[in-house]
Amino acid sequence: MEGPHALRGEGLHPTDVRALIHLLDAGREGVRATPGWLGAQLGVNSASTTALVDRLERLGLVRRERDTRDRRRVLLVVQDEAVTLGWSFFGPLIHEMVAEMRSFEEKELATVRRFLLAMRDVAATRRRAQQDSSAGR
């Protein structure tokens, strides 16, 4: 698998890949992802989110499961196959990036880390403001 469109060979649309990244990130952060949450992350409506989740479910990458805390809610759970697919595509890149990071001093990495976290926070604040203004329409 090489190149930016390699996951299309797996039957995935770029939005599918973005969705899986959001879901994997949510899992690492302990976020209980619902279809509504995913749609908000992607900026798509509920019909598009349903079609997306249906597609990912047919591919065996995601499953819907009832929330044990609130049986009315459906959670999205990433399947092992999605993790394997992600590692097959991104794993080599991650290994190369980690190897390159070793050429930086810890003080340099701390500055880069601080910069990236600050930029992430700015983007998250902007995204929340946009979602709030959209919800208020």
N, C-alpha and C positions, 0 to 999 in steps of 0.2 A: 504494500500500500504506500504509494508515494504521491506527493502533490496535494494542493489544497482541496481538490475535489475527490479525493480517494474514497471518502466515506459514502459518496454517491453510489459507488460500486456495491455497497452493502445495502442499497435500497433506501438510503437516508437523504433527505432534503436538508439544506443548510439550517432550516428552522428546527428540524429534528435534532441535529447536532447541538444547536444552542440550547434546546430544551434539556437534552441529556446532561450538558455541562451544568445548567442551573440545578437540575435534580441531584447530580453528584455532589455539587457544592453544598446544597441544602443538607444532604445526608451527613457530610463531614461537619457541618455547623450545628447539627441537631435540629434543623428546621423540619417540621412536619408538613411536607409539601402536599397541597391539594391542587386539583385542576384550576381553581380560581387563582391561587397563588402563582401557579405556573403561567397562566394567561397574563397576569399582571407583570411578571418578570419579562415576558416576551413582547408585551404590548399588543396582544391579539384578543379578539372577542371570544365569547364562550363557545360559539359554534366552531370557530377555528381551533380552539383548544381541545374541544371534544374530538374533532377529526384527527388532530395531532396525536392525542393520547391513544385513540383507537389504532392509529397506524403503528405507534411504538409498541402497543400491546400485541398486535398481530405479528410484529417482528420478534416478539419474545424479549424485548428490552426493558419493558416496564409492566407492572401489574397494578391494578386497582385493588385496594383492600379497605374494608370498613375500619374507621377509627375506633379503637376500643374505648376511648374516652367519650366519644360522641358518635353514636351509631348512625347519625344522619350525615356525617362527613365521610368523604372518600379520600383516602391518602394514596399518593403515587409512590410506588416502591420500585427502585431500580433493580433489575435482575442481574445476576452474576454475568450473564452474557454481554450486557452493556458495559460492565466494568472491563471485561476481557477485551471487547472491541475497542474501548477507549485506550487501554494500555497498548494494544497492538498498533494503534495509530500514533498516539502521543508519547508512548514509552521511550522510543529512541530519542525523540526531541528532548524529553525531560532529562534523560541520562546525559546528553550532550550539554544541556544547559547547566546541570549540576557540576559537570566536569569543568566547564568554563568558569563557573562561580568560584571554584577553588583558586583561580588565579588572582582573585581580589583579596585585599586585606580586610579584616573584620570591620575596621573603622569605615572603609568604603562601602561595604555591604550594609552597615547600619544606616548610613546616609541614604543609600538607595531604598532600603526598606522603609525608612521614615517618609521619603518622597512618595513611594508607591502607596503606602497606607493613607497619606494625606490626599492623594489624588482619588483613591477609591472612596474616601469619605465625601469629597466634594461631589463626585459623580452620584453617590447614593443619596446625598441631600437633594441634588437637582432632580433625580428620579422620583423621590418621595414628593417633592413640591409639584412636579408635573402630574403625578398620580392624584394628589390632593386636589389640584385645580380641575382635572378631568372628572373626578368624582363629584365635584361641586357644580358641574354643568347641569 
